[in-house]
């Protein structure tokens, strides 16, 4: 399957991740969460590696605007319905995954 990058074109952290990959000549597939979203299978695979809590952008404006810190919700259902709640960039390579800008973790993948 190869490396997948989930994010938005406007996200600075996602842009930095894409630049990091390009500088190293690493091929990837970009999935724009604002346009396409994330499939249940993709979310499940990433959640299996990191846990659902690690995928939620609790510092993001969308999370705060929806008052999510005060709600008891099914996180998987909410992330599938509104993929812009995800912490970006999300990188997935098979069973490995990383959330947020984390070049140290990605470096281990390319070795």
C-alpha positions as CSV (number, residue, x, y, z in Angstrom):
1,X,0.0,0.0,0.0
2,X,2.7,2.5,0.9
3,X,2.8,5.6,3.0
4,X,-0.3,7.7,3.5
5,X,-0.4,11.3,4.8
6,X,-3.8,12.5,6.1
7,X,-4.2,16.2,6.6
8,X,-5.4,19.4,4.9
9,X,-3.8,21.5,2.3
10,X,-4.0,24.5,4.6
11,X,-2.5,22.9,7.7
12,X,1.1,24.1,8.3
13,X,2.1,21.0,10.1
14,X,0.9,18.8,7.2
15,X,2.8,21.0,4.8
16,X,6.0,20.5,6.8
17,X,5.4,16.8,6.8
18,X,5.0,16.7,3.1
19,X,8.1,18.8,2.6
20,X,10.1,16.5,4.9
21,X,9.0,13.4,2.8
22,X,9.7,15.1,-0.5
23,X,13.2,16.2,0.7
24,X,14.0,12.5,1.3
25,X,12.5,11.3,-1.9
26,X,9.8,9.2,-0.1
27,X,6.7,8.4,-2.1
28,X,3.4,8.9,-0.4
29,X,-0.3,9.2,-1.0
30,X,-1.9,12.4,0.3
31,X,-5.5,12.3,1.6
32,X,-7.1,15.7,2.1
33,X,-9.4,15.3,5.1
34,X,-11.3,18.5,4.2
35,X,-12.2,16.9,0.8
36,X,-12.3,13.2,1.2
37,X,-12.3,12.4,4.9
38,X,-11.1,9.1,6.3
39,X,-12.6,5.6,5.9
40,X,-13.6,3.5,8.9
41,X,-10.9,0.9,7.9
42,X,-8.2,3.6,7.8
43,X,-9.3,5.1,11.1
44,X,-9.4,1.7,12.7
45,X,-5.9,0.8,11.5
46,X,-4.4,4.1,12.8
47,X,-6.4,3.9,16.1
48,X,-5.1,0.3,16.6
49,X,-1.5,1.7,16.5
50,X,-2.1,4.9,18.5
51,X,-5.4,4.7,20.3
52,X,-8.4,7.0,19.5
53,X,-7.5,9.6,22.2
54,X,-4.2,10.3,20.5
55,X,-5.9,11.1,17.3
56,X,-8.1,13.9,18.5
57,X,-6.8,17.5,18.2
58,X,-7.9,18.7,21.6
59,X,-6.1,22.0,21.1
60,X,-7.9,22.7,17.8
61,X,-10.5,25.4,17.2
62,X,-13.0,22.9,15.9
63,X,-12.8,20.7,19.0
64,X,-13.3,23.8,21.3
65,X,-16.1,25.3,19.1
66,X,-18.1,22.1,19.3
67,X,-17.6,22.0,23.1
68,X,-16.2,18.5,22.9
69,X,-14.3,18.7,26.2
70,X,-17.7,18.8,28.0
71,X,-19.3,16.0,26.0
72,X,-19.3,12.2,26.4
73,X,-19.2,10.9,22.8
74,X,-18.2,7.9,20.8
75,X,-14.8,9.2,19.5
76,X,-14.7,6.9,16.5
77,X,-18.2,8.0,15.4
78,X,-17.3,11.7,15.8
79,X,-14.0,11.4,13.9
80,X,-15.7,9.6,11.0
81,X,-18.5,12.2,10.9
82,X,-16.0,15.1,11.3
83,X,-12.5,14.2,10.2
84,X,-11.3,17.8,10.8
85,X,-11.2,16.9,14.5
86,X,-8.2,14.7,13.8
87,X,-4.7,15.7,14.9
88,X,-2.8,16.3,11.7
89,X,-0.7,15.3,10.0
90,X,-1.5,11.6,10.4
91,X,1.0,9.3,8.7
92,X,0.3,5.6,8.2
93,X,2.6,3.0,6.8
94,X,1.0,-0.4,7.1
95,X,0.5,-1.1,10.8
96,X,2.7,1.9,11.9
97,X,1.2,5.3,12.4
98,X,2.1,8.7,13.8
99,X,0.0,11.7,14.7
100,X,1.2,15.2,14.6
101,X,4.5,16.6,13.2
102,X,7.0,14.0,14.5
103,X,10.1,13.7,12.2
104,X,11.9,11.7,14.8
105,X,9.4,8.8,14.5
106,X,9.3,9.1,10.7
107,X,13.1,8.9,10.6
108,X,12.9,5.4,12.3
109,X,10.6,4.3,9.5
110,X,12.9,5.2,6.6
111,X,16.0,3.6,8.1
